Amino acid sequence: MAVTRVVPTVSRAAVGAEALARLVSRTAGAGAGTRPGYRALAQGVRALLLDGRVPLRTRLPAERELAGALKVSRATVTAAYDLLREGGYALSRRGAGTWTALPEGRRPANVAAFPVGDGMLDLAIAAPPAPESELLDAYADAGRALPRHAAAPGYHPYGLPELRAAIAERFTRRGLATVPEQILVTTGAQQALSLALSLLGRPGDRVLVENPSYPNALDALRRAGLRAVPVPVTAGGWDTELITAALRQTAPRAAYLVPDFQNPTGALMPREDRVRIAETARATGTWLVIDETVSDIALDVPAPPPFASVVPPGAGEQLLTVGSLSKTHWGGLRVGWIRAGTPLVTELATARVPADMSNPVIDQLVGLGLLDREHEVLRRRLPVLRAQREALTTALSLHLPEWRWQTPPGGLSLWADLGRPVASALARAALRHGVRIEGGSRFGVDPGTHEHRLRIPFTLPPEDIEAAVTRLAAALADAGDEGDNGNNGDGEGPGAGRRHWVA
């Protein structure tokens, strides 16, 4: 029985002819004055789609408009669109235009949720282990302080007053004057983000997100019933023109951004881009949700100041900042926070009570002790991360020289380009070789994109990193051409339809 492919009648958004011409010229390798042929044009659009720089279900420009922007004949664009349709990368309907699509069978199957067996090296977790001596000292301090707090009921929906004050002082020290009333302590940054999205948006509202982005943030967005408006980000940074255009065209309710050592690309947003985005968001009435969980993991540059400290007066009125101790200290503690205006903090605290009345007092006391020792933790941690990053790039150069990447100036991982769409097949093969890693599609807004990418953390010891890369090289040989022949999981393979836990 023939299976009829359902063709959507409405695309997610549209890309202008000039914008697409500029993106295609870069991707197809065409220099100034060079006109791409129809095959190069089709390949360029396909590459933009698979890399997430043109989202899935985006309406493409009319043939005449794109031909004019590229200074090619209309026949060239017509032939390119024909190639895209033949390959399954575009769909058309009379009167509705042409929009981007993915071929059947491009949805990848995820690997097992957790490592199985001894000796498994986990590259799905981009988080360091606890700083042992500082953690033990913080627990000792917490134990001494606990009797004083045990005399009270122990419920603090806004957070322990001492911890709120310490987080506020931390923001002030980094250049953003803050009072404790602007801080809400949460169960990690994930709860902070989920609270913010559920309060700021209603099901069906649009939220601008980077593509690729942090998978758990994308899952929180989906769970809240919000509609993603993806904007591309690469290891080279953000296309501010596209971001501001998306803000003006869609006026999303909120925008979720990771400007400091973006997860997974590692990019650092320039100050001028922050100012421009904040000004545009203010004009469109868009809330900015800024994730600064890795801001202090600055390896080659000074730690950036808070995003809210560099925006023009008034532009920060609809801005909240999410942070936590998970990436700088230890994810096992589950201490995070939101910085926002006092009225919004009150609303957020009210919203969190039905599900989670407050954080455990003992965890907050330990978090307070770790914040007191933050300088020492980072002084010891950053050189270790630099050495582990060097171990990773050295091992990749030795064992997988065909892969390409840009060394990130901070953060905890690099975003590798494998050169061909085999990431999901490689992730499955890697499990058999004792490595857990997620393909790049896990970080994309649309399933099936970023299949030529891997996020590779450098949070393991150097010897484990070397062993993991060696195993990845062996797994790549096993993966063969599975990623190229469309056998990426079509709903039948292991893990199909499930989204697995990544940190």
Backbone hydrogen bonds, N-H to C=O, Kabsch-Sander energy under -0.5 kcal/mol:
donor,donor_aa,acceptor,acceptor_aa,energy
4,T,2,A,-0.6
5,R,3,V,-0.5
7,V,5,R,-0.5
12,R,57,R,-2.9
13,A,57,R,-0.8
15,V,59,R,-2.2
20,L,16,G,-2.6
21,A,17,A,-2.5
22,R,18,E,-2.1
23,L,19,A,-2.3
24,V,20,L,-3.1
25,S,21,A,-2.2
26,R,22,R,-1.5
27,T,23,L,-2.5
28,A,24,V,-3.4
29,G,26,R,-0.8
30,A,25,S,-1.6
34,T,31,G,-2.1
41,L,37,G,-2.5
42,A,38,Y,-2.4
43,Q,39,R,-2.7
44,G,40,A,-2.3
45,V,41,L,-2.3
46,R,42,A,-2.5
47,A,43,Q,-2.6
48,L,44,G,-2.2
49,L,45,V,-2.3
50,L,46,R,-2.6
51,D,47,A,-1.7
52,G,49,L,-1.3
53,R,48,L,-1.7
54,V,48,L,-1.6
57,R,100,T,-1.2
58,T,55,P,-1.0
59,R,13,A,-4.1
60,L,98,T,-3.2
66,L,62,A,-2.5
67,A,63,E,-2.4
68,G,64,R,-2.0
69,A,65,E,-2.1
70,L,66,L,-2.4
71,K,67,A,-1.2
72,V,67,A,-2.1
76,T,73,S,-0.6
77,V,73,S,-1.3
78,T,74,R,-2.7
79,A,75,A,-2.5
80,A,76,T,-2.1
81,Y,77,V,-2.8
82,D,78,T,-2.1
83,L,79,A,-2.1
84,L,80,A,-2.3
85,R,81,Y,-2.4
86,E,82,D,-2.6
87,G,83,L,-2.1
88,G,84,L,-0.6
88,G,85,R,-1.0
89,Y,84,L,-2.6
90,A,84,L,-0.8
91,L,99,W,-2.5
93,R,97,G,-1.8
96,A,93,R,-2.6
97,G,93,R,-1.3
99,W,91,L,-2.5
100,T,58,T,-2.1
101,A,89,Y,-1.6
106,R,103,P,-1.4
109,A,488,N,-1.7
110,N,495,G,-0.7
120,M,117,G,-0.8
121,L,434,G,-2.9
122,D,120,M,-0.6
123,L,121,L,-0.8
123,L,436,R,-3.2
126,A,124,A,-0.6
127,A,125,I,-1.0
132,E,130,A,-1.1
135,L,131,P,-2.8
136,L,132,E,-2.4
137,D,133,S,-2.2
138,A,134,E,-2.4
139,Y,135,L,-2.3
140,A,136,L,-2.0
141,D,137,D,-2.4
142,A,138,A,-2.4
143,G,139,Y,-2.4
144,R,140,A,-1.7
145,A,141,D,-1.8
146,L,142,A,-1.7
148,R,145,A,-0.6
149,H,145,A,-1.1
149,H,146,L,-0.5
150,A,146,L,-2.3
151,A,147,P,-0.7
152,A,149,H,-1.7
156,H,154,G,-0.6
159,G,156,H,-1.1
163,L,160,L,-0.6
164,R,160,L,-2.6
165,A,161,P,-2.2
166,A,162,E,-1.8
167,I,163,L,-2.6
168,A,164,R,-2.4
169,E,165,A,-2.3
170,R,166,A,-1.8
171,F,167,I,-2.0
172,T,168,A,-2.3
173,R,169,E,-2.6
174,R,170,R,-1.5
175,G,172,T,-1.3
176,L,171,F,-2.5
182,Q,179,V,-2.3
183,I,180,P,-2.0
184,L,338,I,-2.2
185,V,158,Y,-2.2
186,T,336,G,-2.5
188,G,186,T,-1.8
191,Q,187,T,-0.9
192,A,188,G,-1.4
193,L,189,A,-2.7
194,S,190,Q,-2.5
195,L,191,Q,-2.7
196,A,192,A,-2.2
197,L,193,L,-2.7
198,S,194,S,-2.3
199,L,195,L,-2.0
200,L,196,A,-2.7
201,G,197,L,-2.0
204,G,225,G,-3.1
205,D,202,R,-2.7
207,V,227,R,-2.8
208,L,254,A,-2.6
209,V,229,V,-1.8
210,E,256,Y,-0.8
211,N,231,V,-2.1
213,S,443,F,-2.9
217,A,214,Y,-0.8
218,L,214,Y,-1.9
219,D,215,P,-2.4
220,A,216,N,-1.9
221,L,217,A,-2.0
222,R,218,L,-2.3
223,R,219,D,-2.7
224,A,220,A,-1.6
225,G,222,R,-1.7
226,L,221,L,-2.1
227,R,205,D,-3.2
228,A,226,L,-0.5
229,V,207,V,-2.6
231,V,209,V,-2.3
233,V,211,N,-1.6
234,T,237,G,-2.3
237,G,234,T,-2.0
239,D,232,P,-0.9
240,T,238,W,-1.0
243,I,239,D,-2.0
244,T,240,T,-2.8
245,A,241,E,-2.1
246,A,242,L,-2.5
247,L,243,I,-2.3
248,R,244,T,-2.2
249,Q,245,A,-2.7
250,T,246,A,-2.3
251,A,247,L,-1.9
253,R,206,R,-1.9
254,A,206,R,-1.1
255,A,287,W,-2.3
256,Y,208,L,-2.8
257,L,255,A,-0.6
257,L,289,V,-2.3
260,D,291,D,-0.5
261,F,259,P,-0.7
262,Q,267,A,-2.9
266,G,262,Q,-4.4
269,M,259,P,-2.8
274,R,270,P,-1.7
275,V,271,R,-2.3
276,R,272,E,-2.1
277,I,273,D,-2.5
278,A,274,R,-2.5
279,E,275,V,-2.4
280,T,276,R,-2.3
281,A,277,I,-2.7
282,R,278,A,-2.0
283,A,279,E,-1.8
284,T,280,T,-1.8
285,G,281,A,-0.7
285,G,282,R,-0.7
286,T,281,A,-2.6
287,W,253,R,-2.4
288,L,318,Q,-2.7
289,V,255,A,-3.4
289,V,287,W,-0.6
290,I,288,L,-0.7
290,I,320,L,-2.7
291,D,257,L,-2.8
291,D,289,V,-0.6
292,E,290,I,-0.7
292,E,322,V,-3.1
295,S,292,E,-1.2
297,I,294,V,-1.6
298,A,296,D,-1.8
299,L,297,I,-0.7
299,L,409,P,-1.6
300,D,409,P,-2.5
301,V,409,P,-0.6
309,S,306,P,-1.4
310,V,307,F,-1.6
311,V,307,F,-0.6
315,A,312,P,-1.8
316,G,312,P,-0.5
317,E,314,G,-1.2
319,L,316,G,-0.9
320,L,288,L,-2.7
321,T,339,R,-2.5
322,V,290,I,-3.2
323,G,337,W,-2.1
325,L,335,V,-2.3
329,H,325,L,-2.4
330,W,325,L,-1.5
331,G,128,P,-0.5
331,G,326,S,-0.5
333,L,330,W,-1.2
334,R,331,G,-0.7
336,G,186,T,-2.6
336,G,334,R,-0.5
337,W,323,G,-2.5
338,I,184,L,-2.1
339,R,321,T,-2.6
340,A,182,Q,-2.1
340,A,338,I,-0.5
345,V,341,G,-2.3
346,T,342,T,-2.0
347,E,343,P,-1.9
348,L,344,L,-2.8
349,A,345,V,-2.5
350,T,346,T,-2.1
351,A,347,E,-2.0
352,R,348,L,-1.8
353,V,349,A,-1.2
355,A,352,R,-0.8
356,D,352,R,-2.9
364,Q,360,P,-1.9
365,L,361,V,-2.4
366,V,362,I,-2.1
367,G,363,D,-2.7
368,L,364,Q,-2.3
369,G,365,L,-1.9
370,L,366,V,-2.3
371,L,367,G,-2.4
372,D,368,L,-1.8
373,R,369,G,-0.8
374,E,371,L,-1.4
377,V,373,R,-2.4
378,L,374,E,-2.7
379,R,375,H,-2.2
380,R,376,E,-1.7
381,R,377,V,-2.4
382,L,378,L,-2.3
384,V,380,R,-0.8
385,L,381,R,-2.2
386,R,382,L,-2.3
387,A,383,P,-2.1
388,Q,384,V,-2.3
389,R,385,L,-2.6
390,E,386,R,-2.2
391,A,387,A,-2.1
392,L,388,Q,-2.0
393,T,389,R,-2.5
394,T,390,E,-2.3
395,A,391,A,-2.2
396,L,392,L,-2.6
397,S,393,T,-2.2
398,L,394,T,-1.7
399,H,395,A,-2.9
400,L,396,L,-2.3
403,W,400,L,-1.8
404,R,417,D,-2.3
411,G,297,I,-2.7
414,L,456,I,-2.1
416,A,414,L,-0.7
416,A,454,L,-2.7
417,D,404,R,-3.6
418,L,416,A,-0.6
418,L,452,H,-3.5
419,G,452,H,-0.5
422,V,420,R,-2.1
423,A,451,E,-2.8
426,L,422,V,-2.8
427,A,423,A,-2.5
428,R,424,S,-2.0
429,A,425,A,-2.3
430,A,426,L,-2.9
431,L,427,A,-1.3
432,R,428,R,-0.9
433,H,429,A,-0.8
433,H,430,A,-0.8
434,G,431,L,-1.4
435,V,430,A,-2.4
436,R,121,L,-2.6
437,I,435,V,-0.6
440,G,453,R,-2.2
442,R,439,G,-1.7
443,F,440,G,-1.8
444,G,441,S,-1.5
449,T,446,D,-1.6
450,H,50,L,-5.0
453,R,450,H,-1.6
454,L,416,A,-1.7
455,R,438,E,-0.7
456,I,414,L,-2.8
456,I,454,L,-0.6
458,F,412,L,-2.4
464,D,461,P,-0.7
465,I,461,P,-2.3
466,E,462,P,-2.4
467,A,463,E,-1.9
468,A,464,D,-2.6
469,V,465,I,-2.4
470,T,466,E,-2.0
471,R,467,A,-2.1
472,L,468,A,-2.3
473,A,469,V,-2.3
474,A,470,T,-1.7
475,A,471,R,-2.7
476,L,472,L,-2.4
477,A,473,A,-1.2
478,D,474,A,-1.4
479,A,475,A,-2.4
480,G,476,L,-1.2
482,E,479,A,-1.9
484,D,481,D,-1.3
485,N,481,D,-1.3
487,N,482,E,-1.0
488,N,105,G,-1.1
488,N,486,G,-1.7
496,A,493,G,-1.9
498,R,495,G,-2.0
500,H,498,R,-0.5
503,A,124,A,-1.4
